[in-house]
Amino acid sequence: MATSTPISPFSLDDFEARTGSATSIIRTITGLYLRHQPAPVPRTQVVELATAAGISAAAAQTAISRLIDKQVLANTADATLDVPPVARAMFERGSRRIFTPRQMSPNDQWCLVTYSLPESMRPLRHQIRKHFQQLGGGLVAAGLWIFPEYLRVEVDAALAALQARSLATLFTVQQPHFPATPQEAAAQWWDLEHLDSLHQQFLKATADLNAGQTDPADAYRGYVGMIDAWRALPYLDPGLPDGMLPAAWSGKRSRERFLEFSSVFECPAKEFVASVLAG
């Protein structure tokens, strides 16, 4: 029988640290740059990258220690920092979702997930709900969730990590027949007001970005801050089709801004990091 063993701590890693905190910023730097390095990086250079992103040296040292405790970073014998294999896999999973935000078309399929758990398995029920919400799922009714079909692999992985895959049945369907309008169904199954507020927060956090800011150091600071502010959104927002969203949906503007400034900042930011890591 399945148990309520907790999911791997790296399955929902983008919710581990508060956006904008020192721990979150260094975690973002690790995912963007450190994991791609062929050799461990001196701790002093990681601190330098953190301060260039607006974090004080003292806060950076504390955050690095926290990330070592979480196994996102690892100390080596010569005062360098490495990214352990499990963390590298975590960042690889995250990159696929963070950097390729998707939106359903009217013809895309859906994934329905249904399960029934006894009262004795209430902790597992709570874990499934928590993780499904953070994967962008909509709660249709007790024990019945809906996702875009392109999230089915992630749903499968979450259930497997919870040792609950044998308790759930997944269906792929072409078109739900909504009880009322598609917009009303979406507002009932997802907390669209909360999602919209998160998109507005991202737009506010990135309002001062300047596309002409191509100096490598400035581009680096803007890019790291933007990625850090953005990284949880592509999980929580499943990418519903336009026909299910409110007319004034902020998600379209935030996605456009993310893609625009990513294309502007990515290369000069990488140049800056290369110069720091070159010593």
N, C-alpha and C positions, 0 to 999 in steps of 0.2 A: 504494500500500500504506500502511496506517496506520502511524504511528510512535509512539514512546514519549514524545511531547511532554508535559511535566508539566501537570496540571490547573491551572486558574486559581487563584491563591493565595486567592481569595475564595470558592471553592466549598465549602470546609470550614472556614470562618472561626471557628467556635466552638471549635476546638481549637488556636487560635493562641497563646493565653496561658494560663498557669496560673491556675485559679480562685482568686480572693482576692488576687492580686497587684495592684499599682498599675496595671499595664498593662491587666489584665483588667477591673478596676473602671471605669477611664475608658472602656474600650471599651464596657462595658455602659451607662454613662451616655450615651455617644455614640449607641448604638442606641436607647435609651429616649427621649432628649430632644433631643440636639443636631441630629439629622438632620431633626427636624420644624420647626426654627426657620426663619423666612422669610429671615433674613440671618445672615451669619457672627457668631460669638459671641466677645466679648473673651476672650483667653487668661486674664486674671485671674479671670473668672467661671467658666471651666472648672476652674481650680484651686480656686476656692471650692466648687464642687460636689463636687470630689474630696475636699477636706478634710471636708466635711459627711458624706461617706460613709465617713470613717475613714482616709483616706490623707494622709500628711504632704505639705506643700507641695513640699518638695524631691523626694520620690518622684513626686509628680504631674507636676512639670516634666520629669523624666526620662522618665516614661511617655508624656507628650504627644509628646516628641521621637521616641520609638520608634514611636508610632502614625502620626506624619507620615512616617517612613521606610517604613512599611508601606502608606502611601497610604490609611489609614483616616481620617486627618485631613489638612488642608492649611492651610499658612500663607497668610495674605493680606498685602497691603502695609501694612495699618494695625493690625498686631498682633492680628488676630482669627483665629479658626479656623473653617474651613468643612469640610463633609463632602463629598468628591468624589462625582460621580455613580456611579462603580463601587462605592463603599462604600455609598451609599444603596441601591443594588440588592441588595447583599449583605445589609444589615440587613432589607430587605423580605422577602427569602427566609427569613431566619432567624426573623423574627417569626411567619410563618405556622406554623412548626413548634414554636417555643418556647411560644407562648401558646395553642395549641390541641392539647394532647397527646391523641393518639388511642389507642384500644384496639380491636382487632379483635373483632367478634362471631363466633359460630360459623358464620354464613352468609357472611362476607366472603370475597372471592376472594384468591388468591395470585398473585404474579409470580415466575416462574422465569426465571433468566438462565443461559444456557450459552454457552461459548466454548472454543476450543482454540487455544493459541498455541505456536508453535515455540520451541525453546530460545533462539534468537537474539533473541526478544522477551521474555526474562526480566524486564528492568526494567519493561516495561509490565504484565506479569503481577503483579509486586509492587505497582505503583501501583493496579491494579484491586482487588487484595485489600485494600489499605490503605483505599481510599475506600469500598468496599462494606461493610467492617466498621464504618466510621464513619458510614455511612448506616443502620445497623441490620440489615444482611443476615446471614443464616445460611448457613454453608458446609455444603452437603449432601455434596459430593464435589469432587474436583479439577475446576475449571471449571464447577461447577454451584452456583448460589446461589439462595436463596429469600428473598423479601420479602413483606410485606403488599402487596396490589395498590395501595393508596393511595400507596405510595412509588415506583411505576413511573416517574412523571415525573422524579423526582430521580435514579433509576437511569439513565434515558435521558440526562439532562443530564450526569451524571458520565462516562458512556461517550463522549458527544459531545466533552466537554472534553478527554478523553484521546485523542481521534481514534481511538477503538476501536469506535464504534457499528457499523461495517460488519463487525466480527469477532464480534459477539454476536447471539444470537437470544433474544427474550423471549417467554415463554408466559404467558397468563393462565389459571389453573386454578381450579376450584371447591373441590376437596378432595383433598389429598395422601392417599395410602394408606400410612400409616406402617409401618415395619418392625416396630415393637413398639407401645408406647403413645405417645400424643401427648406426654406429659411426657418420656419417654425420648428421643424424637426432638428435642424442643426443647433438652434438656440436651446433646445431641450436636452440634447445629448452631449453637447460641449458647453463649457463656460466661455462663450464667445466674448462677453464683456471683459472678462479677465485677460483673455488672449489679446484682445484689442488694446487693453491698457499696457500690456507688456511690449507690444509693438510701438506704442506711443512712447514708452520709456526709452526704447532703443533709439527712436528718432530724436528724442530730446538729448540723449547722451552723446549723439553723434552730430548734433546741429552745428557745431563749430568746425567740423572737418572741412578742409578746403582742397578741392581737386588739384589745385596748383601747387600743393604742398609736397613737392617732389624732392626736397632735400632729404637725403637718406635718413638722418636722425629724426627729423620731423615725421617723415613717412612711417618710420618704424614705430614711433610712439603712437601715432594715430591708428596705425593698422592693428597693433596689439590691443589697444583699448577698444577698438571696434569689434574685433573678433571676440574679446572677452565679454562685451555687452551683448553680443549676438548669439553665442554658442548654445544656449539652452532653448532658444526660440524654435529652431527647426525640429526639436523633439516635441515640445508641447503643442505646436501648431501642426496639425496633420497635413495641411495643404488642401483644404476643401475646395471644390469647384466654385467658380464665381456665383453660380446660380443658388448656392446655399449660404452665401455670405451677405451681411448687411451692405447697404449701398456705400456707406462711409467707412468701409473696412480699412484699417491702417496697415494691415499686413502687406498689401501690394506695394505701398510706398517704402516700407522698411526693407522689403526684399530687394527692390530696385536700388535703394541706397547701398545696401550691403554689396551687391554685385558691382555697382559702379565704383565704389571706393576700393573694393578688393582689386579690381583690375588696375587702378591707379597706383595703389600703395605697395602691392605685393613685391614687385621687383626692387624698387629702391630700399624697401625695408630689409629685404634679403641681402642687399649690398652692405647695409649697415651692420647686420649681424655677422657677416663674413669678415668685416674689418675688425670687429671686436674679438672674434674667435681666432683671428690671425695673430692676436697678441700685440 
